[in-house]
C-alpha cells in the first residue's frame, strides 16, 4: 500500500461540511454542497477518497497521489448551478399589511392579541400611504401583490375592502399595472358576503390549520379553550365550493408525532399546503406544548422518512403531491437552484404594522426594536440592512453548513432569539428536512 506524505494534498480534500453521503434503499449517493451536484457513488475509489476527507488521514490508502488530486479536482469543480438573484437594495412589489393585531382565536403559540383585550387596527390612511410609497419607488413593476395579514384580518373586512378598492384604482386604473390580493386567515369567520368579495377580486387565501381534529384543537383554540377545527373546515369547504384559490398552512408541534397520518390528512384535502415546526421565543409559547425535546426529534425524523417514502410512491405513479415545499425542494436539487438568501424580507417584500411602522417581515412585528421606519417618513437604511434577510455570505454560522446553498440561511426572525439552543433547533429541522429530500430524490432516480 502506497504511503502518502504530501501536505499539499490537503487542498484536494473536501471538508466534511462540503458534502453529504445519502443512503437509499439500493445505493449510496453523494451530494456536493457548493455545486449542488448529486450522483450515485459507483466507484470504490470515491468512497475511499471520502474516507480520507473524513479522517484527514492520507498516509494509508490504496489511492495514489495523482488519483486523490484528480478526484478532488473533479468534485471541487464549480458547476453552472443556477443562483437565485440576490440584490441588497429595497425595491418592493410585495406589500404585507398587518391590518390588526387582534384575533378571535387564542392559539397557544401565536403572538396576536385575542379579541376582548385591547388591540390595534390599521387606519385606511396608513394603508393608502403604504401603497403610495410602494408605487413611488424608482422602479415600476408590471405586477404588485398586497397580502392582508394579522392577527385575523377578517375581523376588519371593511378596511380590507377599502384598501382593495383603492389599490385597484391606483395600480390598475391609474398606473396600468396588475395587482394580486392575498389573505392569511384562521378560516373561522367566512360569510356569504365575505366569500363573494374574495371571489370578485380573485383573492388567493391561505388558511391556518394544523392537521386532523385531535391535533388541530391542541393549540388552535378559542378564548374559552374550545377547539376551532370544525369551523375551520367549514371555511375551507366554502372556499372550495366557490372555487376561490386557496392553500393551507400547518404549524407542527411536539404533539404532532404521527407525521404520516398528518401529511395524509392534508394530501386527502387536495389543496396545496405548506408547513413549519414551532420554534419557541419570547413572543410565543415557551411551554412544553411547543418545545421539541430530543426524543421528539428522533420520532419526527423517523416519521418524516415514512412520509417521504409515500411521496416517492405517489410521484412514481404520477399522482399529485400537494405539499408545495416538497415539490419546490425536489426541483431545487434537480435544477441545482442555489439560494443566496432565504427570502425577500426587506428586499422585494416589506411589512407595515397597524401603527404604520415598517418591518422587513410580519414575524418581526413583536420585536419592536427591528422597525425600519414609518409610512410617513423614509425607511432607515441602517435598520433595513440590519434586519432584512441576509445574504448567505454574511451569516457566519452558515458558512460551514452542508445545506447552506439550499436553505439560503434560514429565517432571520429566528436568529433574533438570544438562546443558542433555539437557533440550533431551527437549523436542525432544516437539515432533517433536506436530508429527507435528498433521500427522496435518490429514490426517484432509482425509480
N, C-alpha and C positions, 0 to 999 in steps of 0.2 A: 504494500500500500504506500502510495507516494505521500511524503511529508511536505506540507506547505508552510513556508516560513514568512512569506512576504506580507508585511503590514499594509502594503499598498492595495492588497485585495479587499480590504475593508470597504473601500469606496464602491466596490461592485456588489456589496451585500445589501439586501433590503433591510430596513428597520422593521421590527415586529409590528409597528403601527402603520406600515405601508402596505400590508397585505392581510388577507383573511382566507383561511382554508375552510371550505364548506363541505361537509359530508352529506351526500344524498343517500338514497337507498342503494344505489348501484356504484357510484363513483365518488371521487374527490375532485373538487373544483377550486380554482384559485381566483380570488378577487383582488385586483390591484387598486389601492386607494387613490392613487394620483391620476392614473389614466382611465379608471373605471372599466378596465378590461376584465372579462370574466370567461374562463375557459376550463375545460376538463383537463386534469393532470393525467396525461397518458404516458409519461416518460419517467422512469425511476430517477433519472438524473435531476429532475425538477424537485422531487421530494428530498433528495439528498442535499440539493442546494438550499432548500428551505430549512432543513435541519441545521445547516451551517449558519443561516441567518438567525435562527432562534438561539442557538448556543454560543455563537461567536467563536466557535472552535473550528479553526481552519487547518488544524495540524494533521488530523487523521481522517482522510476521506478518499474515496475511490475517484473523485473528480480531479482532473488536472487543473493547474492554474489557468490555462487557456480556457478550459471548459467553464470554470467559475466566472471568468471575465465575460465570456460570450453569453452565458445565461443571464448574468447580471445586467449586461448591456441591453439585452433584448427586453427583459422585464422592466427595466427602468426607462425604456424608450417612451417618450411622450407621444400620445395619440391625438388625433383630431377630435377629441371629445368636445361636444357642444357645451359651451359655457353660457349659463343664464346671465344676461347682461346685468352688470352692477354699476349703477350710477348713484353717486352720493348726494347730488343736489335734489332739492324738493321741487317736484313738478307733478302735482297730483291730479288725477282724474277720478279717483275713488274717494268719496266723502262719506264718513260714518257719523251719523247724527245720533247721539245718545239722548233721545228726546225726554227721558225721565229716568231717575234712579229708583223709582218706586215699582213695586211688583205685587201682584195679588197672590203669589206663592211665597213660601218661606223655605226655599231649598237650602239644605244644610251646608252646602259647600259654596254658596253664592254670596257675593258682596253687596247685592242690591238690598235696598230697604223695602220692607213689606208694607203694604197699604195698611193704614191705621196708625202709622208713625209719621213723623214729618218727612216729607220727601220733596225733591225739587223737580221742576218741569222746565224744559227749554221754551223760551219765548219765540214767537214767529219771527220777530226782528233778528234774533240771534241766528236762526236757520237761514234767513234771507242773506244776512251778512256773510255766512259761511259759503253759500252758493255763489254770491257775487265775488268773493275773494278767489274762489276756485276758477271762475271764468275770467278773472282779471289778471291771471298769470301771463307770463310772456308766451307760453306755449298754449295753443288751442288744439284740443284733441277732437277727433271725429266722434268719440262716444264718451259719455260720462256715466258714472254709477253713483247712486245715492243709497246708502244702506241704513235703514232705521233700526236702532238698537236700544237697549235699556239695561237694567230694569225690564219692564214689559211695555213695549211701545204701543200695544193695542189699547192700553189704558188711556192713551192720548190720540185716539184715531182722528179726532177733529183737527188737531195740529198736523198730523201726518197728511191729511187731505189738503190742507192749506199749502204745505210745503211742496207736495206733488204738483199742484196746480201752478204754483209759482215757478218750479223747475221746468215744467213743460213750456211755459211762456218764455222764460229766459233762455233756455238751452235749445229747444226745438224751434219755436216760432221766431225768436229774435236772432239766434245765432246759427240756425240751420244745422245743428248737430243732433246727435242721438243721445237719449238718456235711458238708463235702465234703473229700475227700482227693486231693492231687496229689503226683506223684513225678517228679523230674527224674533221669534216668539215662543212662548211656552205652550201655545196651541189651545188654551182653555177659554178664550174669550171671543171666538168667532161667532158671528151672527149672519143671517142672510144679507144684511146691509153691508157689513164689512167684507164679506166674500164677494159681493157684486163690485165693490170698489176695487179690491185687489185684482179681480179679473179684468176690469175695464182698463187698468193701467199696466197690465201684463207683469205684475209683480212675480218675482221668484221668492218663495217663502221657505225659511229654514225653521223647523220645529224641533225643540229640545225634547228628547225622550231617551231614557236610559236603558230600555230593554223591556222584557215582559213585565206584567203587573207586579209580581212579588219583588222584582229587582228595582223597577222604576220608583215604586212607592216607598222605598227605604229612605231616599233623600229628597225626592221632588214632591213636597207636601204643601198643603195649605197651612195657614197660621194655626188652625186647631189640630194639626197633626194628621189630618185626613189625606190619603194619597190622591194624586191627580191623574192617574193613568187612564181611567175610563173617559174622563173629559178630554184628555189629550187625543185619545184615539178617535173620539167623535170629531174633533177638529181636523185630524189627518184625513178622515173619511170625507169630510166636507170639501177639503182641498182636492182630493182625488175625484169626487163626483163632479166638481166644477172645472176639472182639467186645468187647475192652476199649478204651474210648475213648482215643485217643492222638493225639498230634501230634508233629511233628518240629521240631528246632531246628538251623539251619545257621549256621556261622561261616565267612564267606568271607575268603580271604587273597589276597595278590598272585598266587598260582599259580592262583586261580580266575578266569582271564581269559575263558574261554568261558562267560559267564553264561547265554547262550541254552541251551546244552546242559545246564547245571546246573539251571536252572529247569525244563527239560523233564523231567529225571530226577525231580524232586520232583513235578511235576504227574502223571506217569505212575504214581506210587505211590498216588494217590487218597487221600492223607491231608493234613489241614491242616498247614501248616508256616509257620514264621517264620524270619527270617534277620537277621544283622548282619555288619558288617565288623570285622576285627581292628583294635584300637586298642592301640598299644604303651604300656606303663607299667612302673614299677619292679617289678611283681609278675607280669608276663607276659613273654613273649619279646620282646626288643628286636632280634632278628636280622632279616636281610633276608627271612626267610620270612614275617614278619608286618608289615613296614613297607611301606606303599604309596608308591611313587615317582611323580613327575609323569607319566611315560609310562603307569603303571598306571591312574591316574585317567582319562586320556584314553581308554584302551581300555575301561575299565569303563563310562564314560558312553556310549560308542558301543554297547556290547553291551546296556546297560540299555534303550536305545531299541528295539532289536530285541525284547527281552523284552516291553516294553510293547505293541509292535505285535501280538505274538502274543496277549497277553491281551485286547487290544481285539477281535481276531477271535473269540476264544472267547466273550466276553461278547455280541458281536453275534449269534453263532449259538446263544445260550442254553446254552452249555456251562459247567460249573462251573470256577471258578478256586480252587485250593486254597491259594494264598498269602494267608494271613489278613491280613497287613499291607496288601496291595494293596487288598483289598476295604474294609478299615476306612478307609484314606486316601481312597479314592474317595467313600465315604459322608460323610467329613468335609467334602469340597468340596460335595457335593450338598446336604447339610443344614446347611451353614455352622456346623459344630461348632467353636467356639473352645476352645482349650486354654489354661488359665491356669496350669497346672503340668504337667510331663511325665508324672509317675506318682504313685503313692500311697505311695512310700517315706517312712517316718516319719510318715505321716498315718493312712491306713486300713490300712497294712501295716507289719509290723515283723519283724526277723530276730533269731534267737538263735543264737549260735555254740556250739561244742562245750563251752566252759567256762561257758556261761550268760550271757555278755555280750550286751547288746542292741546292734543296729546298725539304721540306717534301711533298709539294703539288703544282700542277701547278697554283692554285689560289693564292699562296703566292708570286709568282714571282714579282708582283708590289711592294711588301713590301721588299725592298732590304735588310733591316736590319735582315731579317729572313733567309738569306742564310746560309747554313750549311757547306759550303766548296767549293772545286773545283775539277773537274775530274783529275787535275794534282797533287793534294796532298790529304791528308787524310781529312775525314769529321770531323768537330769539334764536339765531343760528347756532350759537354755542350750545344751547339746550337741545336743539334738534340733533346735532352731531353726537351729543352725549347719550340720547335715549332712542334714536332711530335704530332699526335693525342694522346690526354691524356687518361690515364686510368680513368674510371669513379670516382673512389675514390679520385682522385687528383683534381677534379673540384668542388670547394666549392659550387657554385650556383646550382649544380645538386643534391646535397645530399637530398634536401627537395622537389624534383620534382616527381610527380606521374608517369611519364613515363621514369624515369631515366634508368631502365633496358631494355627499348625498343629502345630508340634512342641512348643510349650509350654515351651521352654527346654532341651530335650535332657537328657542323662544327668548327674546330679550327680556320679557317681563319676568320670567323665572330666574334670570340672573340677578334681579333686584333683591332676591332673598339673601339675607345675611348668613343663613345656615348653609354651610358647605354640603351637608348631607342631602339637603333638598335639591341643590344644584346637581349633585351626583345622581339623584333619583330621576330627574328629567333625562339626563344622558343615558342612564341605564335602560329606561324604557325605549328610547330611540334606538339604541344598539340592539336590544332584543327584537324590536320590530324589523330592523333592517337585516339582521341575521336570518330571520324567518323569510323575508322577502327573497334574499339570495338563495335560500334553500328551495323556495317555491320555484324560482326561476330555473334552478338546476333540474328540478323535476320536469318542468315544462320542456326543457331542452331534450331530456331523455324521451319524453313522450312524442 
